């Protein structure tokens, strides 16, 4: 019995494999250099902290409006020192605001890099998984045709889909 949805899905997967956007691995030297660069960042920013979820949610957030307010308050405190109570350290306020701005600039660059790393990882995983699924489909076809050894391959690979389908049958689109 010919399963048309599987055949069509296989054709689509084959077309995607022929348009393989990634066909590269990082060298050991590249991985070492990146890890060293990340360690250098950690070394150069030893004051970075980690917050709990509760701490994150309890702290005041700095958005554009709050940053403008903080800058205005700092300018006012610098221009009106007689209004500054003894319990407010204007130098600390300045340092916190400066660090916020510095980290904001770094964070944008780090987020752009993380997004590209995540996207590349997603694409590499997708291409590998699609090729593996295509191989599984080809192995099933070979097993149906009686190719020696194909049954063992199908048996091993079918374990991935054993909890799908509900009726004990293989899914129609692995």
VMD Tcl script that builds the backbone (N, CA, C; Angstrom):
set m [mol new atoms 522]
animate dup $m
set s [atomselect $m all]
$s set {name element resname resid chain x y z} {
  {N N UNK 1 A 0.836 -1.177 0.000}
  {CA C UNK 1 A 0.000 0.000 0.000}
  {C C UNK 1 A 0.885 1.246 0.000}
  {N N UNK 2 A 0.669 2.150 -0.908}
  {CA C UNK 2 A 1.463 3.366 -1.038}
  {C C UNK 2 A 0.862 4.426 -0.126}
  {N N UNK 3 A 1.717 5.031 0.690}
  {CA C UNK 3 A 1.292 6.076 1.607}
  {C C UNK 3 A 1.698 7.418 0.994}
  {N N UNK 4 A 0.771 8.049 0.291}
  {CA C UNK 4 A 1.054 9.278 -0.444}
  {C C UNK 4 A 1.561 10.407 0.454}
  {N N UNK 5 A 0.986 10.636 1.656}
  {CA C UNK 5 A 1.534 11.718 2.499}
  {C C UNK 5 A 3.004 11.506 2.846}
  {N N UNK 6 A 3.418 10.259 3.101}
  {CA C UNK 6 A 4.825 9.998 3.410}
  {C C UNK 6 A 5.693 10.269 2.196}
  {N N UNK 7 A 5.234 9.866 1.033}
  {CA C UNK 7 A 6.009 10.102 -0.196}
  {C C UNK 7 A 6.167 11.601 -0.444}
  {N N UNK 8 A 5.092 12.363 -0.287}
  {CA C UNK 8 A 5.168 13.812 -0.496}
  {C C UNK 8 A 6.088 14.466 0.535}
  {N N UNK 9 A 5.963 14.043 1.799}
  {CA C UNK 9 A 6.824 14.597 2.842}
  {C C UNK 9 A 8.281 14.262 2.547}
  {N N UNK 10 A 8.553 13.056 2.077}
  {CA C UNK 10 A 9.910 12.645 1.734}
  {C C UNK 10 A 10.458 13.501 0.606}
  {N N UNK 11 A 9.645 13.792 -0.381}
  {CA C UNK 11 A 10.084 14.649 -1.488}
  {C C UNK 11 A 10.419 16.042 -0.983}
  {N N UNK 12 A 9.601 16.569 -0.079}
  {CA C UNK 12 A 9.865 17.904 0.487}
  {C C UNK 12 A 11.158 17.882 1.287}
  {N N UNK 13 A 11.352 16.830 2.101}
  {CA C UNK 13 A 12.571 16.723 2.885}
  {C C UNK 13 A 13.781 16.633 1.962}
  {N N UNK 14 A 13.670 15.847 0.899}
  {CA C UNK 14 A 14.778 15.722 -0.048}
  {C C UNK 14 A 15.109 17.060 -0.671}
  {N N UNK 15 A 14.095 17.847 -0.997}
  {CA C UNK 15 A 14.341 19.168 -1.575}
  {C C UNK 15 A 15.076 20.047 -0.569}
  {N N UNK 16 A 14.680 19.950 0.712}
  {CA C UNK 16 A 15.361 20.740 1.743}
  {C C UNK 16 A 16.806 20.287 1.924}
  {N N UNK 17 A 17.057 18.988 1.824}
  {CA C UNK 17 A 18.422 18.485 1.967}
  {C C UNK 17 A 19.308 18.968 0.829}
  {N N UNK 18 A 18.726 19.115 -0.350}
  {CA C UNK 18 A 19.508 19.598 -1.475}
  {C C UNK 18 A 19.817 21.083 -1.318}
  {N N UNK 19 A 19.070 21.758 -0.444}
  {CA C UNK 19 A 19.307 23.161 -0.146}
  {C C UNK 19 A 19.926 23.274 1.247}
  {N N UNK 20 A 20.901 22.419 1.523}
  {CA C UNK 20 A 21.554 22.389 2.824}
  {C C UNK 20 A 22.315 23.695 3.038}
  {N N UNK 21 A 21.832 24.500 3.977}
  {CA C UNK 21 A 22.429 25.813 4.203}
  {C C UNK 21 A 23.704 25.746 5.019}
  {N N UNK 22 A 23.874 24.665 5.773}
  {CA C UNK 22 A 25.075 24.499 6.581}
  {C C UNK 22 A 25.747 23.193 6.198}
  {N N UNK 23 A 27.015 23.230 6.024}
  {CA C UNK 23 A 27.783 22.023 5.809}
  {C C UNK 23 A 29.196 22.300 6.306}
  {N N UNK 24 A 29.289 22.508 7.617}
  {CA C UNK 24 A 30.553 22.925 8.217}
  {C C UNK 24 A 30.542 22.520 9.679}
  {N N UNK 25 A 31.703 22.375 10.251}
  {CA C UNK 25 A 31.832 22.220 11.694}
  {C C UNK 25 A 32.885 23.208 12.160}
  {N N UNK 26 A 32.804 23.560 13.425}
  {CA C UNK 26 A 33.821 24.441 14.003}
  {C C UNK 26 A 35.046 23.593 14.315}
  {N N UNK 27 A 36.201 24.171 14.121}
  {CA C UNK 27 A 37.430 23.456 14.464}
  {C C UNK 27 A 37.627 23.506 15.975}
  {N N UNK 28 A 38.434 22.606 16.477}
  {CA C UNK 28 A 38.759 22.607 17.912}
  {C C UNK 28 A 39.401 23.935 18.302}
  {N N UNK 29 A 40.214 24.485 17.410}
  {CA C UNK 29 A 40.863 25.774 17.685}
  {C C UNK 29 A 39.833 26.897 17.777}
  {N N UNK 30 A 38.822 26.870 16.901}
  {CA C UNK 30 A 37.783 27.901 16.948}
  {C C UNK 30 A 36.994 27.814 18.253}
  {N N UNK 31 A 36.617 26.604 18.650}
  {CA C UNK 31 A 35.868 26.428 19.896}
  {C C UNK 31 A 36.701 26.911 21.080}
  {N N UNK 32 A 37.975 26.549 21.102}
  {CA C UNK 32 A 38.864 26.993 22.179}
  {C C UNK 32 A 38.977 28.512 22.196}
  {N N UNK 33 A 39.116 29.122 21.025}
  {CA C UNK 33 A 39.244 30.586 20.950}
  {C C UNK 33 A 37.973 31.270 21.448}
  {N N UNK 34 A 36.804 30.731 21.087}
  {CA C UNK 34 A 35.539 31.325 21.537}
  {C C UNK 34 A 35.397 31.183 23.045}
  {N N UNK 35 A 35.715 29.999 23.567}
  {CA C UNK 35 A 35.639 29.805 25.018}
  {C C UNK 35 A 36.596 30.748 25.745}
  {N N UNK 36 A 37.776 30.937 25.185}
  {CA C UNK 36 A 38.750 31.859 25.774}
  {C C UNK 36 A 38.220 33.289 25.733}
  {N N UNK 37 A 37.607 33.656 24.623}
  {CA C UNK 37 A 37.047 35.005 24.506}
  {C C UNK 37 A 35.930 35.216 25.518}
  {N N UNK 38 A 35.087 34.203 25.706}
  {CA C UNK 38 A 34.012 34.321 26.703}
  {C C UNK 38 A 34.590 34.411 28.110}
  {N N UNK 39 A 35.636 33.650 28.381}
  {CA C UNK 39 A 36.284 33.734 29.684}
  {C C UNK 39 A 36.911 35.110 29.880}
  {N N UNK 40 A 37.454 35.673 28.808}
  {CA C UNK 40 A 38.020 37.015 28.877}
  {C C UNK 40 A 36.949 38.034 29.244}
  {N N UNK 41 A 35.765 37.866 28.673}
  {CA C UNK 41 A 34.648 38.761 29.030}
  {C C UNK 41 A 34.337 38.618 30.511}
  {N N UNK 42 A 34.231 37.375 30.993}
  {CA C UNK 42 A 33.964 37.160 32.418}
  {C C UNK 42 A 35.056 37.759 33.296}
  {N N UNK 43 A 36.298 37.622 32.878}
  {CA C UNK 43 A 37.417 38.164 33.642}
  {C C UNK 43 A 37.376 39.685 33.667}
  {N N UNK 44 A 36.993 40.294 32.544}
  {CA C UNK 44 A 36.963 41.753 32.460}
  {C C UNK 44 A 35.735 42.379 33.116}
  {N N UNK 45 A 34.760 41.557 33.436}
  {CA C UNK 45 A 33.555 42.054 34.123}
  {C C UNK 45 A 33.342 41.244 35.410}
  {N N UNK 46 A 34.302 41.297 36.329}
  {CA C UNK 46 A 34.211 40.453 37.527}
  {C C UNK 46 A 33.067 40.839 38.469}
  {N N UNK 47 A 32.485 41.979 38.265}
  {CA C UNK 47 A 31.421 42.473 39.129}
  {C C UNK 47 A 30.033 41.989 38.711}
  {N N UNK 48 A 29.946 41.235 37.612}
  {CA C UNK 48 A 28.639 40.735 37.177}
  {C C UNK 48 A 28.039 39.849 38.259}
  {N N UNK 49 A 26.737 39.960 38.450}
  {CA C UNK 49 A 26.045 39.209 39.501}
  {C C UNK 49 A 25.010 38.286 38.884}
  {N N UNK 50 A 24.529 37.375 39.682}
  {CA C UNK 50 A 23.412 36.522 39.306}
  {C C UNK 50 A 22.266 36.792 40.268}
  {N N UNK 51 A 21.075 36.930 39.726}
  {CA C UNK 51 A 19.893 37.195 40.546}
  {C C UNK 51 A 18.960 35.996 40.510}
  {N N UNK 52 A 18.224 35.803 41.567}
  {CA C UNK 52 A 17.181 34.790 41.566}
  {C C UNK 52 A 15.974 35.357 40.825}
  {N N UNK 53 A 15.051 34.497 40.471}
  {CA C UNK 53 A 13.822 34.971 39.829}
  {C C UNK 53 A 13.084 35.936 40.740}
  {N N UNK 54 A 13.060 35.644 42.031}
  {CA C UNK 54 A 12.378 36.520 42.989}
  {C C UNK 54 A 13.047 37.889 43.045}
  {N N UNK 55 A 14.376 37.898 43.031}
  {CA C UNK 55 A 15.084 39.183 43.044}
  {C C UNK 55 A 14.791 39.971 41.774}
  {N N UNK 56 A 14.814 39.298 40.624}
  {CA C UNK 56 A 14.531 39.983 39.362}
  {C C UNK 56 A 13.159 40.646 39.384}
  {N N UNK 57 A 12.184 39.916 39.878}
  {CA C UNK 57 A 10.814 40.454 39.859}
  {C C UNK 57 A 10.598 41.525 40.917}
  {N N UNK 58 A 11.425 41.550 41.958}
  {CA C UNK 58 A 11.221 42.543 43.013}
  {C C UNK 58 A 11.953 43.861 42.760}
  {N N UNK 59 A 12.922 43.849 41.861}
  {CA C UNK 59 A 13.706 45.057 41.608}
  {C C UNK 59 A 12.987 46.000 40.645}
  {N N UNK 60 A 13.195 47.295 40.852}
  {CA C UNK 60 A 12.662 48.297 39.927}
  {C C UNK 60 A 13.366 48.134 38.589}
  {N N UNK 61 A 12.611 48.305 37.512}
  {CA C UNK 61 A 13.224 48.150 36.190}
  {C C UNK 61 A 13.529 49.517 35.589}
  {N N UNK 62 A 14.551 49.527 34.756}
  {CA C UNK 62 A 14.976 50.768 34.107}
  {C C UNK 62 A 14.533 50.709 32.651}
  {N N UNK 63 A 13.457 51.429 32.345}
  {CA C UNK 63 A 13.052 51.567 30.956}
  {C C UNK 63 A 13.470 52.945 30.476}
  {N N UNK 64 A 13.078 53.311 29.292}
  {CA C UNK 64 A 13.502 54.590 28.718}
  {C C UNK 64 A 13.044 55.757 29.596}
  {N N UNK 65 A 11.798 55.720 30.032}
  {CA C UNK 65 A 11.288 56.809 30.864}
  {C C UNK 65 A 11.995 56.876 32.212}
  {N N UNK 66 A 12.245 55.699 32.816}
  {CA C UNK 66 A 12.935 55.683 34.102}
  {C C UNK 66 A 14.381 56.125 33.966}
  {N N UNK 67 A 15.004 55.818 32.831}
  {CA C UNK 67 A 16.376 56.260 32.615}
  {C C UNK 67 A 16.421 57.787 32.496}
  {N N UNK 68 A 15.491 58.348 31.756}
  {CA C UNK 68 A 15.431 59.809 31.624}
  {C C UNK 68 A 15.204 60.456 32.986}
  {N N UNK 69 A 14.292 59.897 33.770}
  {CA C UNK 69 A 14.024 60.405 35.117}
  {C C UNK 69 A 15.295 60.337 35.973}
  {N N UNK 70 A 16.009 59.208 35.897}
  {CA C UNK 70 A 17.224 59.028 36.702}
  {C C UNK 70 A 18.299 60.023 36.272}
  {N N UNK 71 A 18.446 60.221 34.970}
  {CA C UNK 71 A 19.419 61.214 34.479}
  {C C UNK 71 A 19.051 62.615 34.953}
  {N N UNK 72 A 17.761 62.951 34.894}
  {CA C UNK 72 A 17.308 64.264 35.364}
  {C C UNK 72 A 17.556 64.424 36.866}
  {N N UNK 73 A 17.281 63.363 37.639}
  {CA C UNK 73 A 17.508 63.423 39.090}
  {C C UNK 73 A 18.996 63.591 39.389}
  {N N UNK 74 A 19.847 62.880 38.664}
  {CA C UNK 74 A 21.290 63.005 38.864}
  {C C UNK 74 A 21.758 64.422 38.540}
  {N N UNK 75 A 21.302 64.960 37.423}
  {CA C UNK 75 A 21.669 66.340 37.064}
  {C C UNK 75 A 21.193 67.323 38.120}
  {N N UNK 76 A 19.979 67.131 38.595}
  {CA C UNK 76 A 19.449 68.024 39.636}
  {C C UNK 76 A 20.239 67.904 40.925}
  {N N UNK 77 A 20.620 66.677 41.291}
  {CA C UNK 77 A 21.404 66.487 42.515}
  {C C UNK 77 A 22.779 67.137 42.385}
  {N N UNK 78 A 23.406 66.990 41.209}
  {CA C UNK 78 A 24.710 67.629 40.989}
  {C C UNK 78 A 24.614 69.145 41.009}
  {N N UNK 79 A 23.512 69.691 40.491}
  {CA C UNK 79 A 23.341 71.143 40.420}
  {C C UNK 79 A 22.760 71.747 41.687}
  {N N UNK 80 A 22.244 70.908 42.566}
  {CA C UNK 80 A 21.625 71.389 43.806}
  {C C UNK 80 A 22.090 70.535 44.993}
  {N N UNK 81 A 23.370 70.588 45.307}
  {CA C UNK 81 A 23.905 69.705 46.356}
  {C C UNK 81 A 23.266 69.922 47.725}
  {N N UNK 82 A 22.710 71.095 47.984}
  {CA C UNK 82 A 22.087 71.338 49.296}
  {C C UNK 82 A 20.781 70.556 49.459}
  {N N UNK 83 A 20.213 70.094 48.356}
  {CA C UNK 83 A 18.983 69.305 48.429}
  {C C UNK 83 A 19.240 67.814 48.631}
  {N N UNK 84 A 20.491 67.383 48.488}
  {CA C UNK 84 A 20.823 65.958 48.558}
  {C C UNK 84 A 20.961 65.551 50.029}
  {N N UNK 85 A 20.087 64.625 50.472}
  {CA C UNK 85 A 20.215 64.159 51.858}
  {C C UNK 85 A 21.499 63.342 52.043}
  {N N UNK 86 A 21.958 63.231 53.265}
  {CA C UNK 86 A 23.223 62.550 53.564}
  {C C UNK 86 A 23.178 61.065 53.210}
  {N N UNK 87 A 22.001 60.473 53.170}
  {CA C UNK 87 A 21.896 59.038 52.890}
  {C C UNK 87 A 21.912 58.713 51.394}
  {N N UNK 88 A 21.991 59.720 50.534}
  {CA C UNK 88 A 22.099 59.484 49.086}
  {C C UNK 88 A 23.512 59.841 48.656}
  {N N UNK 89 A 24.187 58.878 48.055}
  {CA C UNK 89 A 25.537 59.077 47.561}
  {C C UNK 89 A 25.432 59.326 46.048}
  {N N UNK 90 A 25.619 60.574 45.652}
  {CA C UNK 90 A 25.464 60.962 44.249}
  {C C UNK 90 A 26.509 60.268 43.363}
  {N N UNK 91 A 27.694 60.064 43.875}
  {CA C UNK 91 A 28.735 59.375 43.098}
  {C C UNK 91 A 28.299 57.936 42.808}
  {N N UNK 92 A 27.678 57.276 43.787}
  {CA C UNK 92 A 27.181 55.915 43.563}
  {C C UNK 92 A 26.060 55.909 42.524}
  {N N UNK 93 A 25.197 56.912 42.590}
  {CA C UNK 93 A 24.117 57.045 41.608}
  {C C UNK 93 A 24.705 57.195 40.212}
  {N N UNK 94 A 25.717 58.035 40.086}
  {CA C UNK 94 A 26.379 58.250 38.790}
  {C C UNK 94 A 27.016 56.949 38.296}
  {N N UNK 95 A 27.712 56.253 39.177}
  {CA C UNK 95 A 28.365 54.998 38.787}
  {C C UNK 95 A 27.335 53.959 38.330}
  {N N UNK 96 A 26.238 53.827 39.068}
  {CA C UNK 96 A 25.210 52.852 38.697}
  {C C UNK 96 A 24.610 53.184 37.338}
  {N N UNK 97 A 24.341 54.454 37.102}
  {CA C UNK 97 A 23.763 54.862 35.824}
  {C C UNK 97 A 24.761 54.660 34.685}
  {N N UNK 98 A 26.012 54.986 34.919}
  {CA C UNK 98 A 27.043 54.783 33.895}
  {C C UNK 98 A 27.184 53.300 33.567}
  {N N UNK 99 A 27.240 52.450 34.609}
  {CA C UNK 99 A 27.361 51.018 34.374}
  {C C UNK 99 A 26.142 50.485 33.638}
  {N N UNK 100 A 24.961 50.961 33.996}
  {CA C UNK 100 A 23.747 50.543 33.295}
  {C C UNK 100 A 23.882 50.825 31.803}
  {N N UNK 101 A 24.326 52.024 31.451}
  {CA C UNK 101 A 24.471 52.398 30.041}
  {C C UNK 101 A 25.552 51.566 29.346}
  {N N UNK 102 A 26.661 51.327 30.035}
  {CA C UNK 102 A 27.728 50.526 29.453}
  {C C UNK 102 A 27.260 49.095 29.181}
  {N N UNK 103 A 26.582 48.505 30.167}
  {CA C UNK 103 A 26.110 47.134 30.014}
  {C C UNK 103 A 24.990 47.041 28.990}
  {N N UNK 104 A 24.202 48.094 28.863}
  {CA C UNK 104 A 23.138 48.109 27.861}
  {C C UNK 104 A 23.726 47.985 26.458}
  {N N UNK 105 A 24.812 48.684 26.213}
  {CA C UNK 105 A 25.494 48.619 24.911}
  {C C UNK 105 A 26.072 47.224 24.676}
  {N N UNK 106 A 26.729 46.665 25.682}
  {CA C UNK 106 A 27.305 45.322 25.563}
  {C C UNK 106 A 26.209 44.278 25.386}
  {N N UNK 107 A 25.124 44.439 26.128}
  {CA C UNK 107 A 24.039 43.465 26.081}
  {C C UNK 107 A 23.423 43.373 24.692}
  {N N UNK 108 A 23.274 44.485 24.017}
  {CA C UNK 108 A 22.731 44.459 22.659}
  {C C UNK 108 A 23.620 43.625 21.739}
  {N N UNK 109 A 24.918 43.842 21.828}
  {CA C UNK 109 A 25.845 43.057 21.005}
  {C C UNK 109 A 25.797 41.576 21.388}
  {N N UNK 110 A 25.734 41.287 22.678}
  {CA C UNK 110 A 25.682 39.895 23.140}
  {C C UNK 110 A 24.387 39.222 22.696}
  {N N UNK 111 A 23.287 39.940 22.759}
  {CA C UNK 111 A 22.002 39.372 22.319}
  {C C UNK 111 A 22.016 39.083 20.823}
  {N N UNK 112 A 22.607 39.983 20.041}
  {CA C UNK 112 A 22.704 39.740 18.600}
  {C C UNK 112 A 23.532 38.490 18.333}
  {N N UNK 113 A 24.636 38.336 19.046}
  {CA C UNK 113 A 25.481 37.157 18.886}
  {C C UNK 113 A 24.735 35.898 19.329}
  {N N UNK 114 A 24.076 35.964 20.488}
  {CA C UNK 114 A 23.321 34.796 20.981}
  {C C UNK 114 A 22.218 34.406 20.005}
  {N N UNK 115 A 21.549 35.377 19.426}
  {CA C UNK 115 A 20.491 35.074 18.456}
  {C C UNK 115 A 21.064 34.345 17.245}
  {N N UNK 116 A 22.201 34.790 16.757}
  {CA C UNK 116 A 22.819 34.130 15.601}
  {C C UNK 116 A 23.304 32.726 15.966}
  {N N UNK 117 A 23.840 32.564 17.176}
  {CA C UNK 117 A 24.261 31.233 17.625}
  {C C UNK 117 A 23.046 30.321 17.724}
  {N N UNK 118 A 21.971 30.814 18.356}
  {CA C UNK 118 A 20.755 30.010 18.495}
  {C C UNK 118 A 20.155 29.657 17.139}
  {N N UNK 119 A 20.084 30.624 16.229}
  {CA C UNK 119 A 19.522 30.367 14.900}
  {C C UNK 119 A 20.347 29.337 14.133}
  {N N UNK 120 A 21.674 29.453 14.226}
  {CA C UNK 120 A 22.540 28.501 13.533}
  {C C UNK 120 A 22.392 27.106 14.140}
  {N N UNK 121 A 22.286 27.045 15.452}
  {CA C UNK 121 A 22.080 25.757 16.129}
  {C C UNK 121 A 20.754 25.136 15.705}
  {N N UNK 122 A 19.700 25.944 15.633}
  {CA C UNK 122 A 18.388 25.451 15.196}
  {C C UNK 122 A 18.471 24.910 13.778}
  {N N UNK 123 A 19.103 25.658 12.887}
  {CA C UNK 123 A 19.217 25.231 11.493}
  {C C UNK 123 A 20.033 23.945 11.377}
  {N N UNK 124 A 21.154 23.871 12.077}
  {CA C UNK 124 A 21.985 22.657 12.024}
  {C C UNK 124 A 21.210 21.455 12.552}
  {N N UNK 125 A 20.517 21.632 13.653}
  {CA C UNK 125 A 19.721 20.539 14.211}
  {C C UNK 125 A 18.610 20.108 13.290}
  {N N UNK 126 A 17.946 21.073 12.674}
  {CA C UNK 126 A 16.853 20.767 11.755}
  {C C UNK 126 A 17.357 19.996 10.543}
  {N N UNK 127 A 18.458 20.461 9.967}
  {CA C UNK 127 A 19.001 19.772 8.800}
  {C C UNK 127 A 19.435 18.349 9.148}
  {N N UNK 128 A 20.067 18.172 10.306}
  {CA C UNK 128 A 20.500 16.833 10.718}
  {C C UNK 128 A 19.293 15.933 10.969}
  {N N UNK 129 A 18.279 16.441 11.663}
  {CA C UNK 129 A 17.105 15.637 11.981}
  {C C UNK 129 A 16.329 15.275 10.713}
  {N N UNK 130 A 16.192 16.217 9.792}
  {CA C UNK 130 A 15.484 15.933 8.543}
  {C C UNK 130 A 16.223 14.860 7.743}
  {N N UNK 131 A 17.548 14.931 7.692}
  {CA C UNK 131 A 18.312 13.906 6.979}
  {C C UNK 131 A 18.153 12.550 7.666}
  {N N UNK 132 A 18.147 12.546 9.004}
  {CA C UNK 132 A 17.964 11.294 9.743}
  {C C UNK 132 A 16.580 10.705 9.482}
  {N N UNK 133 A 15.562 11.549 9.429}
  {CA C UNK 133 A 14.204 11.071 9.144}
  {C C UNK 133 A 14.108 10.512 7.730}
  {N N UNK 134 A 14.770 11.162 6.797}
  {CA C UNK 134 A 14.783 10.673 5.426}
  {C C UNK 134 A 15.474 9.309 5.358}
  {N N UNK 135 A 16.588 9.165 6.090}
  {CA C UNK 135 A 17.270 7.880 6.147}
  {C C UNK 135 A 16.352 6.816 6.757}
  {N N UNK 136 A 15.619 7.172 7.784}
  {CA C UNK 136 A 14.680 6.239 8.415}
  {C C UNK 136 A 13.622 5.790 7.413}
  {N N UNK 137 A 13.076 6.737 6.661}
  {CA C UNK 137 A 12.071 6.395 5.645}
  {C C UNK 137 A 12.673 5.475 4.573}
  {N N UNK 138 A 13.891 5.782 4.159}
  {CA C UNK 138 A 14.560 4.950 3.151}
  {C C UNK 138 A 14.820 3.555 3.707}
  {N N UNK 139 A 15.172 3.475 4.984}
  {CA C UNK 139 A 15.410 2.169 5.612}
  {C C UNK 139 A 14.122 1.367 5.691}
  {N N UNK 140 A 13.009 2.039 5.985}
  {CA C UNK 140 A 11.716 1.341 6.016}
  {C C UNK 140 A 11.365 0.802 4.635}
  {N N UNK 141 A 11.626 1.604 3.603}
  {CA C UNK 141 A 11.373 1.148 2.235}
  {C C UNK 141 A 12.270 -0.036 1.899}
  {N N UNK 142 A 13.522 0.034 2.317}
  {CA C UNK 142 A 14.457 -1.069 2.061}
  {C C UNK 142 A 14.018 -2.325 2.804}
  {N N UNK 143 A 13.521 -2.173 4.030}
  {CA C UNK 143 A 13.051 -3.331 4.797}
  {C C UNK 143 A 11.845 -3.972 4.121}
  {N N UNK 144 A 10.933 -3.133 3.621}
  {CA C UNK 144 A 9.764 -3.652 2.912}
  {C C UNK 144 A 10.166 -4.403 1.645}
  {N N UNK 145 A 11.282 -3.984 1.058}
  {CA C UNK 145 A 11.765 -4.633 -0.166}
  {C C UNK 145 A 12.642 -5.851 0.146}
  {N N UNK 146 A 12.876 -6.107 1.434}
  {CA C UNK 146 A 13.640 -7.283 1.813}
  {C C UNK 146 A 15.142 -7.110 1.775}
  {N N UNK 147 A 15.646 -5.879 1.843}
  {CA C UNK 147 A 17.088 -5.641 1.834}
  {C C UNK 147 A 17.675 -6.147 3.153}
  {N N UNK 148 A 18.689 -7.011 3.095}
  {CA C UNK 148 A 19.286 -7.556 4.312}
  {C C UNK 148 A 19.819 -6.454 5.232}
  {N N UNK 149 A 19.527 -6.574 6.535}
  {CA C UNK 149 A 20.000 -5.622 7.535}
  {C C UNK 149 A 19.079 -4.440 7.756}
  {N N UNK 150 A 18.187 -4.175 6.833}
  {CA C UNK 150 A 17.314 -3.009 6.950}
  {C C UNK 150 A 16.349 -3.149 8.119}
  {N N UNK 151 A 15.868 -4.357 8.384}
  {CA C UNK 151 A 14.942 -4.556 9.507}
  {C C UNK 151 A 15.581 -4.152 10.830}
  {N N UNK 152 A 16.845 -4.470 11.019}
  {CA C UNK 152 A 17.538 -4.120 12.262}
  {C C UNK 152 A 17.652 -2.606 12.404}
  {N N UNK 153 A 17.950 -1.928 11.318}
  {CA C UNK 153 A 18.051 -0.468 11.345}
  {C C UNK 153 A 16.695 0.144 11.683}
  {N N UNK 154 A 15.642 -0.334 11.032}
  {CA C UNK 154 A 14.292 0.182 11.277}
  {C C UNK 154 A 13.898 -0.083 12.723}
  {N N UNK 155 A 14.211 -1.267 13.235}
  {CA C UNK 155 A 13.880 -1.605 14.613}
  {C C UNK 155 A 14.566 -0.652 15.587}
  {N N UNK 156 A 15.823 -0.359 15.348}
  {CA C UNK 156 A 16.563 0.557 16.219}
  {C C UNK 156 A 16.005 1.976 16.135}
  {N N UNK 157 A 15.789 2.444 14.920}
  {CA C UNK 157 A 15.358 3.835 14.744}
  {C C UNK 157 A 13.895 4.047 15.108}
  {N N UNK 158 A 13.070 3.034 14.996}
  {CA C UNK 158 A 11.647 3.194 15.288}
  {C C UNK 158 A 11.390 3.443 16.766}
  {N N UNK 159 A 12.364 3.132 17.620}
  {CA C UNK 159 A 12.199 3.382 19.057}
  {C C UNK 159 A 11.936 4.860 19.325}
  {N N UNK 160 A 12.469 5.739 18.503}
  {CA C UNK 160 A 12.262 7.192 18.664}
  {C C UNK 160 A 10.782 7.543 18.593}
  {N N UNK 161 A 10.016 6.793 17.811}
  {CA C UNK 161 A 8.614 7.127 17.576}
  {C C UNK 161 A 7.662 6.160 18.290}
  {N N UNK 162 A 8.181 5.351 19.204}
  {CA C UNK 162 A 7.371 4.298 19.816}
  {C C UNK 162 A 6.219 4.822 20.663}
  {N N UNK 163 A 6.329 6.010 21.213}
  {CA C UNK 163 A 5.260 6.555 22.054}
  {C C UNK 163 A 4.316 7.460 21.288}
  {N N UNK 164 A 4.388 7.456 19.994}
  {CA C UNK 164 A 3.524 8.306 19.186}
  {C C UNK 164 A 2.496 7.463 18.455}
  {N N UNK 165 A 1.402 8.039 18.128}
  {CA C UNK 165 A 0.404 7.368 17.309}
  {C C UNK 165 A -0.719 6.729 18.099}
  {N N UNK 166 A -0.475 6.340 19.332}
  {CA C UNK 166 A -1.539 5.812 20.196}
  {C C UNK 166 A -2.012 4.421 19.858}
  {N N UNK 167 A -1.976 3.978 18.615}
  {CA C UNK 167 A -2.522 2.668 18.226}
  {C C UNK 167 A -1.441 1.633 18.049}
  {N N UNK 168 A -0.193 1.985 18.365}
  {CA C UNK 168 A 0.902 1.048 18.186}
  {C C UNK 168 A 1.463 1.066 16.784}
  {N N UNK 169 A 0.834 1.816 15.869}
  {CA C UNK 169 A 1.327 1.904 14.491}
  {C C UNK 169 A 2.395 2.980 14.410}
  {N N UNK 170 A 3.255 2.848 13.429}
  {CA C UNK 170 A 4.254 3.876 13.202}
  {C C UNK 170 A 3.568 5.167 12.762}
  {N N UNK 171 A 4.046 6.310 13.185}
  {CA C UNK 171 A 3.449 7.551 12.728}
  {C C UNK 171 A 3.618 7.706 11.224}
  {N N UNK 172 A 2.734 8.460 10.633}
  {CA C UNK 172 A 2.758 8.595 9.180}
  {C C UNK 172 A 3.787 9.624 8.698}
  {N N UNK 173 A 4.356 10.414 9.629}
  {CA C UNK 173 A 5.277 11.456 9.165}
  {C C UNK 173 A 6.496 11.637 10.061}
  {N N UNK 174 A 7.194 10.544 10.405}
  {CA C UNK 174 A 8.406 10.776 11.223}
  {C C UNK 174 A 9.519 11.376 10.415}
}
mol reanalyze $m
mol bondsrecalc $m
mol representation Tube
mol addrep $m
